[in-house]
Amino acid sequence: MRLAPTRRRADALPGVSGVARLDRRTNRLVGRLNPGDIAVIDHVDLDRVAAEALVAAKVSAVVNAQPSISGRYPNLGPDRIVANGIVLLDNVGAEIFASVKEGTKIRIDGDTVYIGEVPVATGTAQDVDSVAVLMTEAKSGLSAQLEAFAVNTSEFMGRERQLLLEGVGVPKVRTSFAGRHVVVVVRGFDHDADLKALKHYIREFKPVLVGVDGGADALIEAGHKPHVIVGDMDAVSDAALATGAEVVVHAYPDGRAPGLARVQDLGIDAVTFPTSGTSEDVAMLLADHNGAALIVAVGTHATLAEFLDKGRAGMASTFLTRLRVGGKLVDAKGVTRLYRNRISAAALLLLVLATLIAIVAALAVSQPGRNYLAHFDHSWNHFVRWVQDLFS
């Protein structure tokens, strides 16, 4: 079900100006954004991960060619945008990509986008109240989304049965996964906080670090070096690709891999992994097929709300991939709740002090011990007098 746009008074949206940055792929756009820019996107049902990336980029406004909430289900992104005080102008139409060029200074006044004094697009201004209304109405679409999700799951199983059951199509890689822990990082839900919480775990267990597209940059930002980079190669930086990590390019089932050319242009060797699933699936299946003992997921999808929020038919593949990996897969939040350093510095100090006290107590209750302590005390006093004489 697609909801009719909710119009608000044109003067209800605060005016804002900034440099326009445009891309039909939101995840590709965020890497080019500067604070104060106006992000022009083409993203129906804006999801939470994309919205958080826009918020982190500190844009002043988001202009969406599509409805940010179509009514199919209550997606989580628009609320993140407006709750952070960012102007959201919705459903302006795809024509804005022809009317506005990259780097042009534009102005949003009410529900209209201007270049200078010339209006170039009109949409629906959203705020906290209007988003809340749309979210409430969109909840009626959940049952239809669940049915579609079930159908997509069945279709994916039919296409990828051999991959899921027998590992057919998984490429050979140089990186050794056998018997090791693997951390798969997606730039997604709370990935930065999870990586920070996993700092000591990574230091102690030295897992294989797999970055899924922008997840490779997230690893670098957290002070780690990825061992493997997996994905379409459209949201990972050249700097991350140049770290020496092994590169696995996600390809279409027919073998086409648009991201391979970019990697090869950088002089980097890569292998391809053809599947209709997501890059997140590629990383998990790669680790599982090669004998990983444990797979820790950072920033990936874990709950039903997160699966639906992504708004993609392909997310059904991630559900089946999780079933395939089974008990090896642990969410990062679960690891941080259960894992503790084997011994902290404070605990080690207390242990040493307790041991010394126990030794002294044991010596004090025995005659040989008392003789030893008396001799030690005499020697210590002699040492103190020698030091005093030396500096007098």
PLY file of the C-alpha trace (Angstrom):
ply
format ascii 1.0
element vertex 392
property float x
property float y
property float z
element edge 391
property int vertex1
property int vertex2
end_header
0.00 0.00 0.00
1.34 3.43 -0.94
0.19 6.32 1.21
-0.81 9.66 -0.22
1.72 12.33 0.77
0.77 14.33 3.81
0.99 18.05 2.97
1.98 20.59 5.55
1.96 24.37 5.45
4.83 25.51 3.23
6.09 27.88 5.88
6.33 25.10 8.48
9.68 23.87 7.12
12.63 26.06 8.10
14.59 27.53 5.20
18.06 26.07 4.63
20.79 26.49 2.02
23.73 24.30 1.10
25.75 22.58 -1.59
23.84 19.80 -3.33
25.32 16.30 -3.46
23.33 13.82 -5.54
23.32 10.07 -5.96
20.64 7.47 -6.54
22.56 5.12 -4.22
22.52 6.56 -0.71
25.39 4.40 0.55
27.54 5.69 -2.31
26.61 9.29 -1.60
27.55 9.42 2.08
31.26 9.16 1.31
31.11 12.46 -0.61
29.10 14.47 1.88
30.50 17.35 3.91
28.89 18.99 6.95
26.18 21.39 5.87
25.61 19.79 2.46
22.13 19.00 1.17
21.84 15.31 0.26
19.64 14.60 -2.76
18.67 10.93 -2.77
16.36 8.51 -4.58
15.43 6.19 -1.73
11.91 4.88 -1.26
11.34 3.76 2.35
14.51 5.24 3.78
16.02 2.67 6.14
17.68 3.28 9.48
21.25 2.45 8.40
21.16 4.89 5.48
19.56 7.55 7.69
22.21 7.16 10.39
24.92 7.56 7.77
23.32 10.82 6.62
23.06 12.02 10.20
26.71 11.14 10.84
27.69 13.16 7.75
26.03 16.20 9.39
23.98 17.21 6.37
21.70 20.22 6.76
18.87 18.69 4.74
17.77 15.61 2.85
15.79 15.93 -0.38
14.27 12.62 -1.43
12.96 12.03 -4.94
10.86 9.19 -3.52
8.50 8.95 -0.54
10.64 8.27 2.52
7.72 6.26 3.96
5.65 4.58 1.24
3.31 2.82 3.66
4.47 -0.72 2.89
5.84 -1.07 6.41
7.03 1.24 9.23
10.63 1.85 8.13
12.92 3.44 10.69
14.97 5.96 8.69
12.85 9.12 8.43
12.40 9.36 12.18
16.20 9.35 12.59
16.49 12.25 10.15
13.87 14.56 11.63
14.69 13.67 15.24
18.20 15.04 14.65
16.86 18.38 13.41
17.66 17.70 9.75
15.22 19.14 7.20
13.46 16.38 5.22
11.74 17.29 1.95
10.03 14.25 0.54
8.73 12.92 -2.77
10.03 15.72 -5.02
10.24 13.48 -8.10
13.14 12.05 -10.09
13.30 15.22 -12.23
15.45 16.85 -9.57
18.42 14.79 -10.79
18.15 16.59 -14.13
17.42 20.03 -12.63
20.21 20.10 -10.03
23.87 19.38 -10.71
26.48 18.11 -8.26
28.03 21.00 -6.32
25.27 23.49 -7.08
24.17 25.66 -4.19
20.46 25.17 -3.57
17.92 26.52 -1.11
14.94 24.85 0.50
12.16 27.24 1.43
8.95 25.66 2.67
8.21 22.74 0.38
10.17 24.03 -2.62
13.78 23.68 -3.78
15.34 26.76 -5.42
18.46 27.52 -7.40
18.84 31.22 -6.77
15.27 32.47 -7.10
14.19 29.80 -9.58
12.04 26.96 -8.19
13.23 23.56 -9.46
11.27 21.00 -7.39
8.38 20.79 -4.96
7.70 18.05 -2.45
6.25 17.23 0.94
7.85 18.70 4.04
8.16 16.20 6.89
8.71 16.69 10.60
8.50 14.61 13.77
4.69 14.77 13.89
4.06 13.95 10.23
6.55 11.06 10.32
4.81 9.65 13.41
1.45 9.73 11.62
2.86 8.00 8.53
4.58 5.36 10.67
1.32 4.55 12.47
-0.53 4.20 9.17
2.28 2.09 7.68
1.94 -0.58 10.36
-1.05 -1.89 8.44
1.34 -2.99 5.68
3.31 -5.37 7.90
1.26 -8.49 7.15
1.72 -8.03 3.40
5.45 -7.52 3.89
5.74 -10.72 5.91
3.95 -12.67 3.17
6.26 -11.21 0.54
9.26 -12.02 2.71
8.16 -15.66 2.93
7.72 -15.87 -0.86
11.14 -14.32 -1.46
12.71 -16.79 0.98
11.25 -19.73 -0.94
12.39 -18.30 -4.28
15.94 -17.77 -3.02
16.11 -21.33 -1.73
15.09 -22.57 -5.19
17.81 -20.51 -6.91
20.63 -21.04 -4.44
19.97 -24.55 -3.12
23.38 -25.90 -4.14
25.21 -22.92 -2.66
23.43 -23.17 0.69
23.54 -26.95 1.01
26.80 -27.88 -0.71
28.81 -24.68 -0.99
28.81 -24.76 -4.80
30.17 -21.46 -6.10
32.19 -20.43 -3.03
35.59 -19.30 -4.35
38.95 -20.48 -3.06
40.72 -17.85 -0.96
44.21 -17.48 0.49
43.05 -16.41 3.95
42.88 -19.26 6.46
39.54 -19.45 8.27
39.76 -23.04 9.54
39.21 -23.32 13.28
39.41 -19.55 13.80
37.02 -16.90 15.03
35.82 -14.52 12.31
34.40 -11.01 12.79
32.17 -9.88 9.89
31.67 -6.10 9.93
28.88 -4.32 8.06
28.54 -0.55 8.36
25.08 -0.91 9.87
23.21 -1.06 13.16
25.44 0.26 16.00
28.56 -1.03 14.25
30.84 1.62 15.76
29.73 0.94 19.33
29.97 -2.82 18.79
33.49 -2.57 17.40
34.55 -0.48 20.36
33.09 -3.05 22.75
34.91 -5.88 20.90
38.32 -4.22 21.22
39.66 -6.55 23.92
38.06 -9.61 22.35
39.80 -8.88 19.04
43.12 -8.29 20.79
42.90 -11.60 22.66
41.45 -13.98 20.05
42.99 -12.37 16.94
40.04 -13.29 14.70
39.92 -13.00 10.92
38.50 -9.53 10.24
36.14 -9.36 7.26
34.86 -5.97 6.10
31.70 -5.92 3.98
32.08 -2.92 1.64
32.11 0.13 3.97
32.64 -2.24 6.89
36.31 -2.36 5.85
36.58 1.39 6.47
34.75 0.94 9.77
37.42 -1.56 10.84
40.19 0.88 9.92
38.45 3.72 11.78
38.33 1.46 14.86
42.09 0.85 14.66
42.04 -2.56 12.96
43.26 -3.85 9.61
40.86 -6.00 7.58
42.11 -9.37 6.39
39.35 -9.79 3.79
37.13 -7.25 2.02
33.87 -8.52 0.53
31.19 -6.68 -1.43
30.03 -4.84 -4.52
32.96 -2.43 -4.09
30.69 0.62 -4.37
30.94 1.78 -0.75
34.53 0.97 0.23
37.37 3.48 -0.04
40.49 3.12 -2.17
42.51 3.42 1.04
40.80 0.35 2.51
41.33 -1.65 -0.68
45.02 -0.70 -0.58
45.60 -2.20 2.89
46.62 -5.55 1.43
43.41 -7.32 2.41
42.23 -10.16 0.20
39.34 -8.94 -1.98
36.23 -10.96 -2.83
33.89 -9.19 -5.27
30.18 -9.96 -5.00
28.94 -10.89 -8.49
25.53 -11.47 -10.04
24.44 -15.10 -10.50
25.37 -14.87 -14.22
28.95 -13.96 -13.28
28.81 -10.22 -14.01
30.73 -8.26 -11.38
30.56 -4.47 -11.94
32.83 -3.83 -8.96
35.65 -6.01 -10.32
36.82 -3.39 -12.83
37.36 -0.82 -10.08
39.49 -3.24 -8.06
41.54 -4.26 -11.07
42.08 -0.61 -12.04
43.74 -0.19 -8.66
46.10 -3.06 -9.50
44.56 -5.35 -6.89
43.89 -9.05 -7.45
40.40 -10.29 -6.58
38.14 -13.31 -6.84
34.41 -13.21 -7.50
31.56 -14.83 -5.59
28.38 -15.09 -7.72
25.09 -15.18 -5.79
21.74 -13.42 -5.74
22.14 -12.90 -2.01
23.61 -9.86 -0.27
27.28 -9.07 0.34
26.60 -9.77 4.01
25.63 -13.31 2.98
28.77 -13.67 0.87
30.97 -12.90 3.89
29.20 -15.36 6.19
29.04 -18.18 3.64
32.73 -17.67 2.81
33.70 -17.97 6.48
31.40 -20.92 7.12
32.46 -22.90 4.03
36.14 -22.45 4.92
35.76 -23.88 8.42
35.39 -20.88 10.73
34.82 -21.96 14.34
32.77 -18.87 15.25
31.35 -15.96 13.25
30.73 -12.70 15.12
28.39 -10.36 13.24
28.83 -6.59 13.63
26.24 -4.19 12.21
24.26 -6.93 10.48
20.54 -7.66 10.61
19.35 -9.68 13.58
15.70 -8.88 14.30
12.54 -9.02 12.18
12.25 -5.22 12.31
15.79 -4.89 10.95
15.15 -7.37 8.13
11.99 -5.55 7.05
13.55 -2.11 7.52
16.07 -2.85 4.79
13.12 -3.09 2.42
14.77 -5.44 -0.03
13.59 -8.76 -1.39
17.21 -9.91 -1.12
17.04 -9.78 2.66
15.30 -13.18 2.53
18.69 -14.59 1.52
20.22 -13.26 4.72
17.57 -15.08 6.74
18.44 -18.38 5.00
22.16 -17.72 5.30
21.78 -17.39 9.05
19.98 -20.74 9.12
22.82 -22.26 7.08
25.56 -20.92 9.34
23.56 -21.99 12.39
25.21 -22.10 15.80
28.48 -20.62 14.55
26.88 -17.20 14.25
26.84 -14.85 17.24
25.75 -11.22 17.25
28.42 -8.82 18.50
26.17 -7.62 21.30
25.92 -11.17 22.61
29.70 -11.52 22.58
30.25 -8.28 24.48
27.73 -9.31 27.12
29.37 -12.68 27.67
33.02 -11.91 27.04
35.31 -10.46 29.67
39.06 -10.11 29.73
40.52 -13.22 31.28
42.22 -11.01 33.87
42.32 -7.24 34.11
45.31 -5.20 35.31
43.50 -4.28 38.54
42.61 -7.88 39.21
46.21 -8.93 38.56
47.52 -6.34 41.03
45.07 -7.48 43.70
46.10 -11.08 43.09
49.79 -10.23 43.55
49.11 -8.27 46.74
46.95 -11.07 48.14
49.69 -13.57 47.38
52.35 -11.46 49.14
50.12 -11.03 52.20
49.53 -14.77 52.33
53.27 -15.49 52.12
54.08 -12.99 54.89
51.30 -14.42 57.08
52.59 -17.96 56.54
56.14 -16.95 57.47
54.97 -15.09 60.57
53.33 -18.14 62.17
56.34 -20.46 61.90
59.68 -20.28 63.75
61.80 -20.58 60.60
59.62 -17.94 59.03
60.02 -15.58 61.97
63.81 -16.09 61.84
63.73 -15.32 58.11
61.65 -12.19 58.63
63.98 -11.04 61.43
66.98 -11.56 59.13
65.16 -9.76 56.30
64.33 -6.86 58.62
67.98 -6.62 59.72
69.17 -6.69 56.09
66.58 -4.08 55.09
67.65 -1.72 57.89
71.28 -2.17 56.86
70.35 -1.34 53.23
68.47 1.81 54.30
71.47 3.05 56.40
73.81 2.39 53.43
71.62 4.50 51.13
71.48 7.31 53.72
75.28 7.28 54.10
75.71 7.28 50.32
73.77 10.54 49.88
74.82 12.29 53.09
0 1
1 2
2 3
3 4
4 5
5 6
6 7
7 8
8 9
9 10
10 11
11 12
12 13
13 14
14 15
15 16
16 17
17 18
18 19
19 20
20 21
21 22
22 23
23 24
24 25
25 26
26 27
27 28
28 29
29 30
30 31
31 32
32 33
33 34
34 35
35 36
36 37
37 38
38 39
39 40
40 41
41 42
42 43
43 44
44 45
45 46
46 47
47 48
48 49
49 50
50 51
51 52
52 53
53 54
54 55
55 56
56 57
57 58
58 59
59 60
60 61
61 62
62 63
63 64
64 65
65 66
66 67
67 68
68 69
69 70
70 71
71 72
72 73
73 74
74 75
75 76
76 77
77 78
78 79
79 80
80 81
81 82
82 83
83 84
84 85
85 86
86 87
87 88
88 89
89 90
90 91
91 92
92 93
93 94
94 95
95 96
96 97
97 98
98 99
99 100
100 101
101 102
102 103
103 104
104 105
105 106
106 107
107 108
108 109
109 110
110 111
111 112
112 113
113 114
114 115
115 116
116 117
117 118
118 119
119 120
120 121
121 122
122 123
123 124
124 125
125 126
126 127
127 128
128 129
129 130
130 131
131 132
132 133
133 134
134 135
135 136
136 137
137 138
138 139
139 140
140 141
141 142
142 143
143 144
144 145
145 146
146 147
147 148
148 149
149 150
150 151
151 152
152 153
153 154
154 155
155 156
156 157
157 158
158 159
159 160
160 161
161 162
162 163
163 164
164 165
165 166
166 167
167 168
168 169
169 170
170 171
171 172
172 173
173 174
174 175
175 176
176 177
177 178
178 179
179 180
180 181
181 182
182 183
183 184
184 185
185 186
186 187
187 188
188 189
189 190
190 191
191 192
192 193
193 194
194 195
195 196
196 197
197 198
198 199
199 200
200 201
201 202
202 203
203 204
204 205
205 206
206 207
207 208
208 209
209 210
210 211
211 212
212 213
213 214
214 215
215 216
216 217
217 218
218 219
219 220
220 221
221 222
222 223
223 224
224 225
225 226
226 227
227 228
228 229
229 230
230 231
231 232
232 233
233 234
234 235
235 236
236 237
237 238
238 239
239 240
240 241
241 242
242 243
243 244
244 245
245 246
246 247
247 248
248 249
249 250
250 251
251 252
252 253
253 254
254 255
255 256
256 257
257 258
258 259
259 260
260 261
261 262
262 263
263 264
264 265
265 266
266 267
267 268
268 269
269 270
270 271
271 272
272 273
273 274
274 275
275 276
276 277
277 278
278 279
279 280
280 281
281 282
282 283
283 284
284 285
285 286
286 287
287 288
288 289
289 290
290 291
291 292
292 293
293 294
294 295
295 296
296 297
297 298
298 299
299 300
300 301
301 302
302 303
303 304
304 305
305 306
306 307
307 308
308 309
309 310
310 311
311 312
312 313
313 314
314 315
315 316
316 317
317 318
318 319
319 320
320 321
321 322
322 323
323 324
324 325
325 326
326 327
327 328
328 329
329 330
330 331
331 332
332 333
333 334
334 335
335 336
336 337
337 338
338 339
339 340
340 341
341 342
342 343
343 344
344 345
345 346
346 347
347 348
348 349
349 350
350 351
351 352
352 353
353 354
354 355
355 356
356 357
357 358
358 359
359 360
360 361
361 362
362 363
363 364
364 365
365 366
366 367
367 368
368 369
369 370
370 371
371 372
372 373
373 374
374 375
375 376
376 377
377 378
378 379
379 380
380 381
381 382
382 383
383 384
384 385
385 386
386 387
387 388
388 389
389 390
390 391
